[in-house]
Amino acid sequence: MIEVQNVSGGYEEKPIVVHVDFSVSKGEFFGVVGPNGCGKTTLFKMMSGVLPLWSGTVSIDSRTIDQYDRKSLARKVATLPQIQQSYFTYSVDETVMMGRYAYQSGLFKQPSAEDEQVVERILHQMGLTQMRHLPITELSGGERQRVYLAQALSQEPDVLLLDEPTNHLDFSYQKQLLDELKQLTLTDELTVVSIFHDLNIASLYCDRLLLMEEGSIKKMGTPDAVMQKELLEGVYQSTIDVYANPSVASPQMNVMPGYLSSASSELSSELLQVSDEKILFQVKRPLKTFSSAVVGAGFGWYQNFVNYHVDKNFTCDAPDRFMKEKFHEWGLPEHETLAMMTAANVTNFAKRYVCENNFTLLVLVTAGTSNAVDVLYGAEHGFVATPGTVNTWVFVEGELSEQAFIQAVVTATEAKTKAFTDCEITDQLTGTMATGTSTDSILIASTQTGEHVEYAGPVTALGSTIGRAVYEATVEAIKNSFQGKRV
Ligand SMILES: Nc1ncnc2c1ncn2[C@@H]1O[C@H](COP(=O)(O)OP(=O)(O)OP(=O)(O)O)[C@@H](O)[C@H]1O
C-alpha cells in the first residue's frame, strides 16, 4: 500500500534520513519509534511530500507521490503533525470541515451534503459533537488534538500519518483514540503509520514497529521482535526492563530509575509478632514476592505479611475482602500487605534463620495435617475451599531472577513433601503417603538487593539452603501440631 524505497534526505546539506526502506500493508497499524532527534518526523515529512527526497521513492498504490496532484494526494494520505498551533478562531466543526477541501470543487467551494454527513459522523466518532461550535482556541491541548485528528479523518484517506497522536491526551482519551484507530484499520482497512514515544502504547496497538537510530532502521518487526531489552537499551542509552504484559500478549517495558538505593530490608526474626490470632512479619522496605496468598497472589511487592488463624470450618465467599477488612482493623495499609489464612494453630509455627553460602534466609512454617492428601488421589477428596494448613514463607536476602522465584517454589514444595514422608503423614482417605494438605500455600519473598541469584533448584547454593530450612521447619511445625505445643 505505502512503499518507502531506499529513501534518504534531510535539511540543506545535513543528511537526516539515510537509506530507509520499508512498506506498510493496507489495514496495518505500523508504529515508528526511536529516540529524540533520530529522524522520525523528517521521515514523515518525506512520506507526505512536505520535504523533498534526496534519493529513493515513496509510493502509494504503486504510484510515486510526485505523480499525484495536491487534492488526489490529500484523498490518499492525511497527516497529523506533532505540534498544532492555532492562530485563527475557527470553530470545531469548521476546522473538521477543512479536511474536506480535497473533495470540494467550484469557485466558492461550498460543502456538499456528503461533506456535511462525513463531518457529522466524525464529530460523533471523536466525541466532539457537544463542543462543535466552540472556537478551537478555547479548547485544551488534548481536545484540540482530537479536533485535528478528526480533520485528518474527514479527508477519508487510505493512509493516516500520525506524529505522536496521543500527545496531550490523558490515558483514557489515548485508549479511546487508539481503539478507534485500530477499529478503522480492521473494519475500513485504514492504514495507520504513527510515531510513538511511548513504547508500551506502541507495543499494545501496532502490528509492527520500526525502530530508528540516527536516521536509519535499527530493527523492524512485531512488537515482540523489537521490544528486546539489549536492543532498546543500546538505542535509547538507558537501563530498562522488558517484561510480559500480565493481561495481553504485548511485551511492555519499564525504565529502571537511576536513584535505586542499595538500602534494603533486613530480614530478622525480631520483626516477627505472634499471637493466637496471627503471625505478622513487617519489614521496612517492600520485598518482591511470588505467592499463592489469599491477598497478594502472583508477583508483587509487599512489606507486611500476615498468616491469619481461622477455625477449620471457616467458610467465606470473599476471603480477600474479609482479610482486607481485618487490615483496616489492624491499621495495615491494604496495598502493602500480603495475607494467608491457616486452620493450623499459628503459635505452633516453626522458623529457621540461616546465614550461610552467602545467603540470609528466614523460613516460617505453620502446619497441621488433618486434611493431608496424596496428590495422586486428590480427586477422590472432592474440592472444598477450606483455609490453608501448611503455609510456608521463605524470605531471602538477594536479587532473584523470575526463574529463581519459581524454582524456589518447586524446591520448597519438594522439601515440604519430604517432611511429610519422613513424618509418615498419610492420606486418611486412601491410606497412602500424603504429599501435602489440600490447601497449602507458599510465599517466596526477596529483598532484590545484593547478590544476583539466577537459579534456586535443589542443587544450587540458594536452593539447597531453602530445601534444608523448609524441611526442618516443616518437620518441627508438624511435630508441634501433634504435641499441641504452644510457642
Ligand atoms: N527544519 C529543520 N532544519 C534543520 N534541521 C532540522 C529541521 N527539523 C529537524 N531538524 C533536525 O533533524 C534531526 C531529526 O529531527 P526530527 O524532528 O526528524 O527527529 P525526531 O526523531 O522526530 O525527534 P523527536 O522524537 O524529538 O520528535 C534533528 O537533529 C533536528 O535538529
PDBQT file of the ligand as one rigid body, heavy atoms in Angstrom, charges set to zero:
ROOT
HETATM    1  N1  LIG A 501      13.723  22.380   9.793  1.00  0.00    +0.000 N 
HETATM    2  C1  LIG A 501      14.883  21.825  10.159  1.00  0.00    +0.000 A 
HETATM    3  N2  LIG A 501      16.069  22.332   9.729  1.00  0.00    +0.000 NA
HETATM    4  C2  LIG A 501      17.232  21.764  10.079  1.00  0.00    +0.000 A 
HETATM    5  N3  LIG A 501      17.347  20.677  10.866  1.00  0.00    +0.000 NA
HETATM    6  C3  LIG A 501      16.208  20.140  11.334  1.00  0.00    +0.000 A 
HETATM    7  C4  LIG A 501      14.926  20.682  11.000  1.00  0.00    +0.000 A 
HETATM    8  N4  LIG A 501      13.977  19.911  11.609  1.00  0.00    +0.000 NA
HETATM    9  C5  LIG A 501      14.646  18.959  12.281  1.00  0.00    +0.000 A 
HETATM   10  N5  LIG A 501      15.970  19.078  12.119  1.00  0.00    +0.000 N 
HETATM   11  C6  LIG A 501      16.997  18.195  12.699  1.00  0.00    +0.000 C 
HETATM   12  O1  LIG A 501      16.834  16.898  12.199  1.00  0.00    +0.000 OA
HETATM   13  C7  LIG A 501      17.103  15.942  13.187  1.00  0.00    +0.000 C 
HETATM   14  C8  LIG A 501      15.945  14.968  13.271  1.00  0.00    +0.000 C 
HETATM   15  O2  LIG A 501      14.787  15.683  13.664  1.00  0.00    +0.000 OA
HETATM   16  P1  LIG A 501      13.375  15.006  13.674  1.00  0.00    +0.000 P 
HETATM   17  O3  LIG A 501      12.382  16.054  14.110  1.00  0.00    +0.000 OA
HETATM   18  O4  LIG A 501      13.133  14.296  12.403  1.00  0.00    +0.000 OA
HETATM   19  O5  LIG A 501      13.597  13.902  14.810  1.00  0.00    +0.000 OA
HETATM   20  P2  LIG A 501      12.518  13.041  15.619  1.00  0.00    +0.000 P 
HETATM   21  O6  LIG A 501      13.025  11.660  15.645  1.00  0.00    +0.000 OA
HETATM   22  O7  LIG A 501      11.154  13.265  15.073  1.00  0.00    +0.000 OA
HETATM   23  O8  LIG A 501      12.676  13.710  17.043  1.00  0.00    +0.000 OA
HETATM   24  P3  LIG A 501      11.621  13.859  18.268  1.00  0.00    +0.000 P 
HETATM   25  O9  LIG A 501      11.432  12.495  18.818  1.00  0.00    +0.000 OA
HETATM   26  O10 LIG A 501      12.350  14.741  19.216  1.00  0.00    +0.000 OA
HETATM   27  O11 LIG A 501      10.363  14.471  17.738  1.00  0.00    +0.000 OA
HETATM   28  C9  LIG A 501      17.361  16.714  14.469  1.00  0.00    +0.000 C 
HETATM   29  O12 LIG A 501      18.749  16.760  14.689  1.00  0.00    +0.000 OA
HETATM   30  C10 LIG A 501      16.841  18.087  14.189  1.00  0.00    +0.000 C 
HETATM   31  O13 LIG A 501      17.584  19.067  14.843  1.00  0.00    +0.000 OA
ENDROOT
TORSDOF 0
